[in-house]
Amino acid sequence: MNNLFGLLDGAANGGSNQPGGGLWIIIIYVAVIVFFMYFFVSRPQKKKEAAQASMLSSLEIGDSVLTTAGFYGVIIDLTDDTVIVEFGNNKNCRIPMQKQAIVQVEKANSEE
């Protein structure tokens, strides 16, 4: 660890330990940090967004859904960006909502 700080100190003092080499070490450290940030933060987030988009595109009438508010319901109508969800046993409780408000889907065919 002292060696690392020595290299960084040398780079800050004009590269007295290695002429012209201190700047490259800092650039390599920054590149490694950016690489790890991409693979451990950005890439999993993109995979999650792709899975969410895939789930929303596979919605069908009759599917049971869970909304972001925590309500369970059944899809009774679909449009491009909205769905009408029926909540509970009362057939009068039908609410239109955006597709993005759906976080989990259970297909109607899986119960058979």
Chimera marker file (.cmm) of the C-alpha trace (Angstrom):
<marker_set name="trace">
<marker id="1" x="0.000" y="0.000" z="0.000" r="1" g="1" b="0" radius="0.5"/>
<marker id="2" x="2.881" y="2.353" z="0.740" r="1" g="1" b="0" radius="0.5"/>
<marker id="3" x="4.169" y="1.656" z="-2.756" r="1" g="1" b="0" radius="0.5"/>
<marker id="4" x="0.864" y="2.839" z="-4.231" r="1" g="1" b="0" radius="0.5"/>
<marker id="5" x="0.938" y="6.059" z="-2.245" r="1" g="1" b="0" radius="0.5"/>
<marker id="6" x="4.573" y="6.540" z="-3.217" r="1" g="1" b="0" radius="0.5"/>
<marker id="7" x="3.690" y="6.244" z="-6.885" r="1" g="1" b="0" radius="0.5"/>
<marker id="8" x="0.796" y="8.670" z="-6.527" r="1" g="1" b="0" radius="0.5"/>
<marker id="9" x="2.997" y="11.082" z="-4.555" r="1" g="1" b="0" radius="0.5"/>
<marker id="10" x="5.642" y="10.827" z="-7.242" r="1" g="1" b="0" radius="0.5"/>
<marker id="11" x="3.036" y="11.581" z="-9.914" r="1" g="1" b="0" radius="0.5"/>
<marker id="12" x="1.835" y="14.602" z="-7.964" r="1" g="1" b="0" radius="0.5"/>
<marker id="13" x="5.409" y="15.892" z="-7.604" r="1" g="1" b="0" radius="0.5"/>
<marker id="14" x="6.078" y="15.766" z="-11.293" r="1" g="1" b="0" radius="0.5"/>
<marker id="15" x="6.935" y="12.095" z="-11.559" r="1" g="1" b="0" radius="0.5"/>
<marker id="16" x="10.250" y="12.235" z="-9.773" r="1" g="1" b="0" radius="0.5"/>
<marker id="17" x="10.274" y="8.439" z="-9.203" r="1" g="1" b="0" radius="0.5"/>
<marker id="18" x="9.594" y="7.577" z="-12.831" r="1" g="1" b="0" radius="0.5"/>
<marker id="19" x="9.951" y="10.237" z="-15.478" r="1" g="1" b="0" radius="0.5"/>
<marker id="20" x="6.626" y="10.499" z="-17.340" r="1" g="1" b="0" radius="0.5"/>
<marker id="21" x="5.275" y="7.289" z="-15.792" r="1" g="1" b="0" radius="0.5"/>
<marker id="22" x="3.276" y="8.695" z="-12.894" r="1" g="1" b="0" radius="0.5"/>
<marker id="23" x="0.561" y="10.162" z="-15.075" r="1" g="1" b="0" radius="0.5"/>
<marker id="24" x="0.009" y="6.829" z="-16.822" r="1" g="1" b="0" radius="0.5"/>
<marker id="25" x="-0.485" y="5.073" z="-13.500" r="1" g="1" b="0" radius="0.5"/>
<marker id="26" x="-3.217" y="7.523" z="-12.527" r="1" g="1" b="0" radius="0.5"/>
<marker id="27" x="-4.888" y="7.085" z="-15.932" r="1" g="1" b="0" radius="0.5"/>
<marker id="28" x="-4.801" y="3.295" z="-15.500" r="1" g="1" b="0" radius="0.5"/>
<marker id="29" x="-6.344" y="3.538" z="-12.013" r="1" g="1" b="0" radius="0.5"/>
<marker id="30" x="-9.139" y="5.771" z="-13.292" r="1" g="1" b="0" radius="0.5"/>
<marker id="31" x="-9.769" y="3.400" z="-16.224" r="1" g="1" b="0" radius="0.5"/>
<marker id="32" x="-9.977" y="0.407" z="-13.865" r="1" g="1" b="0" radius="0.5"/>
<marker id="33" x="-12.458" y="2.243" z="-11.624" r="1" g="1" b="0" radius="0.5"/>
<marker id="34" x="-14.626" y="3.185" z="-14.633" r="1" g="1" b="0" radius="0.5"/>
<marker id="35" x="-14.470" y="-0.432" z="-15.851" r="1" g="1" b="0" radius="0.5"/>
<marker id="36" x="-15.670" y="-1.762" z="-12.474" r="1" g="1" b="0" radius="0.5"/>
<marker id="37" x="-18.410" y="0.869" z="-12.244" r="1" g="1" b="0" radius="0.5"/>
<marker id="38" x="-19.708" y="-0.195" z="-15.662" r="1" g="1" b="0" radius="0.5"/>
<marker id="39" x="-19.747" y="-3.914" z="-14.903" r="1" g="1" b="0" radius="0.5"/>
<marker id="40" x="-21.063" y="-3.706" z="-11.347" r="1" g="1" b="0" radius="0.5"/>
<marker id="41" x="-23.538" y="-0.815" z="-11.607" r="1" g="1" b="0" radius="0.5"/>
<marker id="42" x="-24.540" y="0.147" z="-15.139" r="1" g="1" b="0" radius="0.5"/>
<marker id="43" x="-24.672" y="-3.257" z="-16.819" r="1" g="1" b="0" radius="0.5"/>
<marker id="44" x="-26.939" y="-4.966" z="-14.223" r="1" g="1" b="0" radius="0.5"/>
<marker id="45" x="-29.258" y="-1.940" z="-14.331" r="1" g="1" b="0" radius="0.5"/>
<marker id="46" x="-29.590" y="-2.274" z="-18.114" r="1" g="1" b="0" radius="0.5"/>
<marker id="47" x="-30.352" y="-5.987" z="-17.755" r="1" g="1" b="0" radius="0.5"/>
<marker id="48" x="-33.054" y="-5.210" z="-15.199" r="1" g="1" b="0" radius="0.5"/>
<marker id="49" x="-34.607" y="-2.589" z="-17.481" r="1" g="1" b="0" radius="0.5"/>
<marker id="50" x="-34.580" y="-5.031" z="-20.405" r="1" g="1" b="0" radius="0.5"/>
<marker id="51" x="-36.280" y="-7.701" z="-18.289" r="1" g="1" b="0" radius="0.5"/>
<marker id="52" x="-38.939" y="-5.169" z="-17.186" r="1" g="1" b="0" radius="0.5"/>
<marker id="53" x="-39.579" y="-4.138" z="-20.808" r="1" g="1" b="0" radius="0.5"/>
<marker id="54" x="-39.849" y="-7.789" z="-21.847" r="1" g="1" b="0" radius="0.5"/>
<marker id="55" x="-42.330" y="-8.487" z="-19.052" r="1" g="1" b="0" radius="0.5"/>
<marker id="56" x="-44.469" y="-5.479" z="-19.998" r="1" g="1" b="0" radius="0.5"/>
<marker id="57" x="-44.511" y="-6.425" z="-23.665" r="1" g="1" b="0" radius="0.5"/>
<marker id="58" x="-45.776" y="-9.932" z="-22.828" r="1" g="1" b="0" radius="0.5"/>
<marker id="59" x="-48.848" y="-8.712" z="-20.897" r="1" g="1" b="0" radius="0.5"/>
<marker id="60" x="-52.140" y="-10.307" z="-21.910" r="1" g="1" b="0" radius="0.5"/>
<marker id="61" x="-55.758" y="-9.962" z="-20.859" r="1" g="1" b="0" radius="0.5"/>
<marker id="62" x="-56.455" y="-12.192" z="-17.852" r="1" g="1" b="0" radius="0.5"/>
<marker id="63" x="-52.947" y="-11.998" z="-16.363" r="1" g="1" b="0" radius="0.5"/>
<marker id="64" x="-52.691" y="-11.426" z="-12.614" r="1" g="1" b="0" radius="0.5"/>
<marker id="65" x="-50.461" y="-8.458" z="-11.810" r="1" g="1" b="0" radius="0.5"/>
<marker id="66" x="-48.872" y="-6.729" z="-8.832" r="1" g="1" b="0" radius="0.5"/>
<marker id="67" x="-48.665" y="-2.936" z="-9.015" r="1" g="1" b="0" radius="0.5"/>
<marker id="68" x="-46.040" y="-0.623" z="-7.557" r="1" g="1" b="0" radius="0.5"/>
<marker id="69" x="-48.599" y="0.371" z="-4.904" r="1" g="1" b="0" radius="0.5"/>
<marker id="70" x="-48.824" y="-3.245" z="-3.751" r="1" g="1" b="0" radius="0.5"/>
<marker id="71" x="-52.272" y="-4.039" z="-5.172" r="1" g="1" b="0" radius="0.5"/>
<marker id="72" x="-53.028" y="-7.353" z="-6.867" r="1" g="1" b="0" radius="0.5"/>
<marker id="73" x="-55.415" y="-7.319" z="-9.814" r="1" g="1" b="0" radius="0.5"/>
<marker id="74" x="-56.341" y="-8.878" z="-13.143" r="1" g="1" b="0" radius="0.5"/>
<marker id="75" x="-55.843" y="-7.185" z="-16.513" r="1" g="1" b="0" radius="0.5"/>
<marker id="76" x="-59.126" y="-6.758" z="-18.357" r="1" g="1" b="0" radius="0.5"/>
<marker id="77" x="-58.031" y="-4.423" z="-21.199" r="1" g="1" b="0" radius="0.5"/>
<marker id="78" x="-54.748" y="-3.347" z="-22.839" r="1" g="1" b="0" radius="0.5"/>
<marker id="79" x="-53.663" y="-0.395" z="-24.964" r="1" g="1" b="0" radius="0.5"/>
<marker id="80" x="-50.184" y="0.735" z="-26.009" r="1" g="1" b="0" radius="0.5"/>
<marker id="81" x="-49.132" y="2.307" z="-22.727" r="1" g="1" b="0" radius="0.5"/>
<marker id="82" x="-52.093" y="1.783" z="-20.374" r="1" g="1" b="0" radius="0.5"/>
<marker id="83" x="-53.921" y="-1.170" z="-18.879" r="1" g="1" b="0" radius="0.5"/>
<marker id="84" x="-57.247" y="-1.470" z="-17.107" r="1" g="1" b="0" radius="0.5"/>
<marker id="85" x="-56.875" y="-3.586" z="-13.991" r="1" g="1" b="0" radius="0.5"/>
<marker id="86" x="-59.735" y="-5.079" z="-11.999" r="1" g="1" b="0" radius="0.5"/>
<marker id="87" x="-59.101" y="-5.278" z="-8.260" r="1" g="1" b="0" radius="0.5"/>
<marker id="88" x="-60.768" y="-7.644" z="-5.790" r="1" g="1" b="0" radius="0.5"/>
<marker id="89" x="-63.905" y="-9.705" z="-6.216" r="1" g="1" b="0" radius="0.5"/>
<marker id="90" x="-66.043" y="-6.626" z="-6.817" r="1" g="1" b="0" radius="0.5"/>
<marker id="91" x="-66.387" y="-6.259" z="-10.608" r="1" g="1" b="0" radius="0.5"/>
<marker id="92" x="-66.958" y="-2.489" z="-10.203" r="1" g="1" b="0" radius="0.5"/>
<marker id="93" x="-63.388" y="-1.717" z="-9.137" r="1" g="1" b="0" radius="0.5"/>
<marker id="94" x="-61.607" y="-1.188" z="-12.475" r="1" g="1" b="0" radius="0.5"/>
<marker id="95" x="-58.754" y="1.288" z="-12.631" r="1" g="1" b="0" radius="0.5"/>
<marker id="96" x="-56.770" y="2.414" z="-15.700" r="1" g="1" b="0" radius="0.5"/>
<marker id="97" x="-53.043" y="2.729" z="-15.061" r="1" g="1" b="0" radius="0.5"/>
<marker id="98" x="-49.763" y="2.970" z="-16.922" r="1" g="1" b="0" radius="0.5"/>
<marker id="99" x="-47.953" y="-0.250" z="-17.804" r="1" g="1" b="0" radius="0.5"/>
<marker id="100" x="-44.857" y="0.965" z="-15.923" r="1" g="1" b="0" radius="0.5"/>
<marker id="101" x="-46.834" y="0.668" z="-12.670" r="1" g="1" b="0" radius="0.5"/>
<marker id="102" x="-46.794" y="-3.137" z="-13.002" r="1" g="1" b="0" radius="0.5"/>
<marker id="103" x="-43.888" y="-4.851" z="-11.263" r="1" g="1" b="0" radius="0.5"/>
<marker id="104" x="-44.846" y="-8.529" z="-11.373" r="1" g="1" b="0" radius="0.5"/>
<marker id="105" x="-46.963" y="-10.679" z="-13.696" r="1" g="1" b="0" radius="0.5"/>
<marker id="106" x="-48.426" y="-14.138" z="-13.227" r="1" g="1" b="0" radius="0.5"/>
<marker id="107" x="-49.693" y="-15.570" z="-16.482" r="1" g="1" b="0" radius="0.5"/>
<marker id="108" x="-53.300" y="-16.775" z="-16.644" r="1" g="1" b="0" radius="0.5"/>
<marker id="109" x="-52.205" y="-20.009" z="-18.384" r="1" g="1" b="0" radius="0.5"/>
<marker id="110" x="-49.962" y="-21.081" z="-15.475" r="1" g="1" b="0" radius="0.5"/>
<marker id="111" x="-52.950" y="-21.873" z="-13.240" r="1" g="1" b="0" radius="0.5"/>
<marker id="112" x="-54.321" y="-24.558" z="-15.585" r="1" g="1" b="0" radius="0.5"/>
<link id1="1" id2="2" r="1" g="1" b="0" radius="0.2"/>
<link id1="2" id2="3" r="1" g="1" b="0" radius="0.2"/>
<link id1="3" id2="4" r="1" g="1" b="0" radius="0.2"/>
<link id1="4" id2="5" r="1" g="1" b="0" radius="0.2"/>
<link id1="5" id2="6" r="1" g="1" b="0" radius="0.2"/>
<link id1="6" id2="7" r="1" g="1" b="0" radius="0.2"/>
<link id1="7" id2="8" r="1" g="1" b="0" radius="0.2"/>
<link id1="8" id2="9" r="1" g="1" b="0" radius="0.2"/>
<link id1="9" id2="10" r="1" g="1" b="0" radius="0.2"/>
<link id1="10" id2="11" r="1" g="1" b="0" radius="0.2"/>
<link id1="11" id2="12" r="1" g="1" b="0" radius="0.2"/>
<link id1="12" id2="13" r="1" g="1" b="0" radius="0.2"/>
<link id1="13" id2="14" r="1" g="1" b="0" radius="0.2"/>
<link id1="14" id2="15" r="1" g="1" b="0" radius="0.2"/>
<link id1="15" id2="16" r="1" g="1" b="0" radius="0.2"/>
<link id1="16" id2="17" r="1" g="1" b="0" radius="0.2"/>
<link id1="17" id2="18" r="1" g="1" b="0" radius="0.2"/>
<link id1="18" id2="19" r="1" g="1" b="0" radius="0.2"/>
<link id1="19" id2="20" r="1" g="1" b="0" radius="0.2"/>
<link id1="20" id2="21" r="1" g="1" b="0" radius="0.2"/>
<link id1="21" id2="22" r="1" g="1" b="0" radius="0.2"/>
<link id1="22" id2="23" r="1" g="1" b="0" radius="0.2"/>
<link id1="23" id2="24" r="1" g="1" b="0" radius="0.2"/>
<link id1="24" id2="25" r="1" g="1" b="0" radius="0.2"/>
<link id1="25" id2="26" r="1" g="1" b="0" radius="0.2"/>
<link id1="26" id2="27" r="1" g="1" b="0" radius="0.2"/>
<link id1="27" id2="28" r="1" g="1" b="0" radius="0.2"/>
<link id1="28" id2="29" r="1" g="1" b="0" radius="0.2"/>
<link id1="29" id2="30" r="1" g="1" b="0" radius="0.2"/>
<link id1="30" id2="31" r="1" g="1" b="0" radius="0.2"/>
<link id1="31" id2="32" r="1" g="1" b="0" radius="0.2"/>
<link id1="32" id2="33" r="1" g="1" b="0" radius="0.2"/>
<link id1="33" id2="34" r="1" g="1" b="0" radius="0.2"/>
<link id1="34" id2="35" r="1" g="1" b="0" radius="0.2"/>
<link id1="35" id2="36" r="1" g="1" b="0" radius="0.2"/>
<link id1="36" id2="37" r="1" g="1" b="0" radius="0.2"/>
<link id1="37" id2="38" r="1" g="1" b="0" radius="0.2"/>
<link id1="38" id2="39" r="1" g="1" b="0" radius="0.2"/>
<link id1="39" id2="40" r="1" g="1" b="0" radius="0.2"/>
<link id1="40" id2="41" r="1" g="1" b="0" radius="0.2"/>
<link id1="41" id2="42" r="1" g="1" b="0" radius="0.2"/>
<link id1="42" id2="43" r="1" g="1" b="0" radius="0.2"/>
<link id1="43" id2="44" r="1" g="1" b="0" radius="0.2"/>
<link id1="44" id2="45" r="1" g="1" b="0" radius="0.2"/>
<link id1="45" id2="46" r="1" g="1" b="0" radius="0.2"/>
<link id1="46" id2="47" r="1" g="1" b="0" radius="0.2"/>
<link id1="47" id2="48" r="1" g="1" b="0" radius="0.2"/>
<link id1="48" id2="49" r="1" g="1" b="0" radius="0.2"/>
<link id1="49" id2="50" r="1" g="1" b="0" radius="0.2"/>
<link id1="50" id2="51" r="1" g="1" b="0" radius="0.2"/>
<link id1="51" id2="52" r="1" g="1" b="0" radius="0.2"/>
<link id1="52" id2="53" r="1" g="1" b="0" radius="0.2"/>
<link id1="53" id2="54" r="1" g="1" b="0" radius="0.2"/>
<link id1="54" id2="55" r="1" g="1" b="0" radius="0.2"/>
<link id1="55" id2="56" r="1" g="1" b="0" radius="0.2"/>
<link id1="56" id2="57" r="1" g="1" b="0" radius="0.2"/>
<link id1="57" id2="58" r="1" g="1" b="0" radius="0.2"/>
<link id1="58" id2="59" r="1" g="1" b="0" radius="0.2"/>
<link id1="59" id2="60" r="1" g="1" b="0" radius="0.2"/>
<link id1="60" id2="61" r="1" g="1" b="0" radius="0.2"/>
<link id1="61" id2="62" r="1" g="1" b="0" radius="0.2"/>
<link id1="62" id2="63" r="1" g="1" b="0" radius="0.2"/>
<link id1="63" id2="64" r="1" g="1" b="0" radius="0.2"/>
<link id1="64" id2="65" r="1" g="1" b="0" radius="0.2"/>
<link id1="65" id2="66" r="1" g="1" b="0" radius="0.2"/>
<link id1="66" id2="67" r="1" g="1" b="0" radius="0.2"/>
<link id1="67" id2="68" r="1" g="1" b="0" radius="0.2"/>
<link id1="68" id2="69" r="1" g="1" b="0" radius="0.2"/>
<link id1="69" id2="70" r="1" g="1" b="0" radius="0.2"/>
<link id1="70" id2="71" r="1" g="1" b="0" radius="0.2"/>
<link id1="71" id2="72" r="1" g="1" b="0" radius="0.2"/>
<link id1="72" id2="73" r="1" g="1" b="0" radius="0.2"/>
<link id1="73" id2="74" r="1" g="1" b="0" radius="0.2"/>
<link id1="74" id2="75" r="1" g="1" b="0" radius="0.2"/>
<link id1="75" id2="76" r="1" g="1" b="0" radius="0.2"/>
<link id1="76" id2="77" r="1" g="1" b="0" radius="0.2"/>
<link id1="77" id2="78" r="1" g="1" b="0" radius="0.2"/>
<link id1="78" id2="79" r="1" g="1" b="0" radius="0.2"/>
<link id1="79" id2="80" r="1" g="1" b="0" radius="0.2"/>
<link id1="80" id2="81" r="1" g="1" b="0" radius="0.2"/>
<link id1="81" id2="82" r="1" g="1" b="0" radius="0.2"/>
<link id1="82" id2="83" r="1" g="1" b="0" radius="0.2"/>
<link id1="83" id2="84" r="1" g="1" b="0" radius="0.2"/>
<link id1="84" id2="85" r="1" g="1" b="0" radius="0.2"/>
<link id1="85" id2="86" r="1" g="1" b="0" radius="0.2"/>
<link id1="86" id2="87" r="1" g="1" b="0" radius="0.2"/>
<link id1="87" id2="88" r="1" g="1" b="0" radius="0.2"/>
<link id1="88" id2="89" r="1" g="1" b="0" radius="0.2"/>
<link id1="89" id2="90" r="1" g="1" b="0" radius="0.2"/>
<link id1="90" id2="91" r="1" g="1" b="0" radius="0.2"/>
<link id1="91" id2="92" r="1" g="1" b="0" radius="0.2"/>
<link id1="92" id2="93" r="1" g="1" b="0" radius="0.2"/>
<link id1="93" id2="94" r="1" g="1" b="0" radius="0.2"/>
<link id1="94" id2="95" r="1" g="1" b="0" radius="0.2"/>
<link id1="95" id2="96" r="1" g="1" b="0" radius="0.2"/>
<link id1="96" id2="97" r="1" g="1" b="0" radius="0.2"/>
<link id1="97" id2="98" r="1" g="1" b="0" radius="0.2"/>
<link id1="98" id2="99" r="1" g="1" b="0" radius="0.2"/>
<link id1="99" id2="100" r="1" g="1" b="0" radius="0.2"/>
<link id1="100" id2="101" r="1" g="1" b="0" radius="0.2"/>
<link id1="101" id2="102" r="1" g="1" b="0" radius="0.2"/>
<link id1="102" id2="103" r="1" g="1" b="0" radius="0.2"/>
<link id1="103" id2="104" r="1" g="1" b="0" radius="0.2"/>
<link id1="104" id2="105" r="1" g="1" b="0" radius="0.2"/>
<link id1="105" id2="106" r="1" g="1" b="0" radius="0.2"/>
<link id1="106" id2="107" r="1" g="1" b="0" radius="0.2"/>
<link id1="107" id2="108" r="1" g="1" b="0" radius="0.2"/>
<link id1="108" id2="109" r="1" g="1" b="0" radius="0.2"/>
<link id1="109" id2="110" r="1" g="1" b="0" radius="0.2"/>
<link id1="110" id2="111" r="1" g="1" b="0" radius="0.2"/>
<link id1="111" id2="112" r="1" g="1" b="0" radius="0.2"/>
</marker_set>
